[in-house]
Amino acid sequence: MTSQPSGAPVPRRSLTRRLLATLAAGAIVAGIALPVTTASAATPSPSPSASTSPSVLTAAPAANGILRPGEALSVVVSVAAGTSPASAGPVALSLGAAPLADDAAIDRWLSGDAAGVTLQQVATGTLDAAASGSQSTTTLTALGNDPALANRGAGVYPVLATSGGLTAPSVVVVPAETGAQTPIALVVPITAAPLTRGLLTANELAELTAVDGALSAQLDAVDGTATTLAVDPAIPAAIRVLGSAAPPTAVSWLQRLMALPNDRFALQFGDSDVAAQLHAGLTAPLTPTSLQNYMTAADFVQPAPAVSAVSTPEPAPSTTPGQPTYPSLSTLLDIGVATPHVYWPATGSAGSDTVAALGALGSTDDPTHVLIPSTSVSGGGRQSSARVGGVSTPVYDAEVSRALADAAGQNDSTRRGASLAAAQAYLSIARAATGDQPVLAVLDRGTDRSRVSLRATLGLAATAPGFTASTLRTVAALPASEVSLTTPTVDAARVEEVRNLLGDEQSIDRFASILDQPELLTGRERAEVLQVTNVSWTGDAARQAVSDHRDATRTTLDSVGILSSDFRLVSSSAPLRPWVRNDLPWPITVVMAVRTNDVRLRVQDHTTIDAQASANTRVEVPVEARIANGEVSVDLQLFSPTGVPIGSPQAVDVEVRAEWENIGIVVVIALIVGFLSLGVVRTVARRRRLRAEEAAPQTPHDDEPADGIVLKDPDADGRSPAEDAEDFEHDDQTPRATASETEQETRP
């Protein structure tokens, strides 16, 4: 979100204005009632150097700026030293003689324009020196019996603190103690800082809902008040989708929210900018479609405390024991009993066309209510109960709301006191201007708000003199008068961004058809689109958030593709084997279409692939060559089962060498024949050698046995005993002698 950086130079006054202010201050110190024609703002004009910052003087009346007759006027004055230290010096407090007439007069005075204002000094004091970056504070008091405070009628009076050329304008309110109480309704947002993700994470929730967390501070501030809550349903949903894994502090926070008796209504999911959506051409604001992507089965197997304890879920279908039971989308988004069809566009962004489009979404029983600032009403009407074209448009006081937001965002006690006094002044003017009509105010969205600041701001609205607490529901139910709206301020760049986001979402919707559960992807995309169009995203930060999301969308669309390389086909038929890359965390189903530019190659046109999550999956596509050889180009493209092109097409060059298969077969046959022939020749040679050895005369040797039997090494010829026995049995044509005959021949 864009804001002035800490330490940025504060605007400096011109030399002429500083001299006039010094003269005025000198006259005041001298006790002269001088009409002040010029005065410096509490925040001086731009310094030429960005490396320096001047000291700033601030005045904060006590009691939130309320000054009743007979009471003392006490004002806390502080000087915050800038780059250079602030010297010690006198400080004077002056009070205007006449009340400021209206909002415009208050605006001029607080901005430093003191034309026509007569001041009288009522107190003096001394401010101690302050080192660079530090602060010095003192309290100036005018006693209740001071003649300058006596006999003052009800109204808003200017107050000015001066010290060493620095001035700090403020106001005090003398309340009107008579008359009927004016109802005041205050709308307070329950929101988190803008996101680029669809939901808050468990760690973020644990931090925000801790005792000192921002969400806890919001509930602490509204607890015990009659404020109407504007709840971002993305926060309860972020807690419930975690099921049993939700942080205990987040569960307790949600239970507390649901138990509060305050009236409430739901903002758009992620507090999305409803006016920008309608300006982009939508007929109705976007809503979440599914949050299934954010739920884990293990967290919903047993009844989840984060769901059952903080909502009234719809009847869940019976499931098999041990299987998860997920809450419905309406259960996840439940914020309690709420007024339906209430819309709160960003201040100044809604015109009559926006109101008419939103009005068409309501019904007779549940009509639409569109919150509109008083600055958007033609003629500046302050009647809170109004309608535009028959559509209920509760009008909130823009000046009161701005002052309340300023106070809620101040963590310094003196500056917060000054903002609270200004808010009290605007409330006093509003009460006088509206008569018996209620005053409606909003505490606009903000994230850097302390528990103390929030509580003090809401406390002012609850205790303002002459006011009684009311609700938005009560204001909207009152008889309304027809008003017309001024031309809204339309951020053309923002509208174009929304159009681009809608186009990207349509691409994601088509791409998600590769999933068995497309809502895992489409639901996440919708949630993120709503978050990046949050009304709190402004300026360069908004541009960057949208740009980052669109980059992430392009990455998602490129998360599935083909990994391939050129291929050599060495037979008449063989498969192509590309890979399907899937970077998504879910399994997908895609169809690979294969097309060749040449009739010499026949391919399978379509192959269905079930690709695993976060993995590369091998694919086999049958291919058949119709010729002996050649080079053919093959085009590959993935499609979803519904025919949506997925990823970029790929072209593969296939080199066909089908004759290599025949050559290989011939070579193998030749080798087999050769080996068989060699075996036959070897066998015949062995047998011939054996016959020759048996036919040769036997000559005894010295190493033969005495009985004349020749001992032969059975492996001398490289043949095994079994082969020798076989040859001996079948190849010897001489009849063998029996054992008995041999015995008789060898007998003496």
Secondary structure, 3 states (H helix, E strand, C coil): CCCCCCCCCCCCCCHHHHHHHHHHHHHHHCCCCCEECCCCCCCCCCCCCCCCCCCEEEEEECHHHECCCCCCEEEEEEEECCCCCECCEEEEEEEECCCECCHHHHHHHHCCCCCCEEEEEEEEEEECCECCCCEEEEEEEECCCCHHHCCCCCEEEEEEEEECCEEEEEEEEECCCCCCCEEEEEEEEECCCCCCCCCCCHHHHHHHCCCCCHHHHHHHHHCCCCCEEEECCHHHHHHHCCHHHCCHHHHHHHHHHHHCCCCEEECCHHHECHHHHHHCCCCCCCCCCCCHHHCCHHHHCCCCHHHHCCCCCCCCCCCCCCCCCCCCHHHHCCCCCCCCCEECCCCCCCCHHHHHHHHCCCCCCCCCEECEEHHHEHHHCCCCCEEECCEECCEECHHHHHHHHHHHCCCCHHHHHHHHHHHHHHHHHHHHHHCCCCEEEECCCCCCCCHHHHHHHHHHHHHCCCEEEECHHHHHHCCCEECCECCCCCCHHHHHHHHHHHHHHHHHHHHHHHCCCCHHHHHHHHHHHHHHCECCCCHHHHHHHHHHHHHHHHHHHCCEEEECCCEEECCCEEEECCEEEECCCCCEEEEEEEEECCCCEEECCEEEEEECCCEEEECCEEEEECCCEEEEEEEEEEECCCCCEEEEEEEEEEEEECHHHHHHHHHHHHHHHHHHHHHHHHHHHHHHHHHHHHHCCCCCCCCCCCCCCCCCCCCCCCCCHHHHHHHHHHCCCCCCCCHHHHHHHCCC
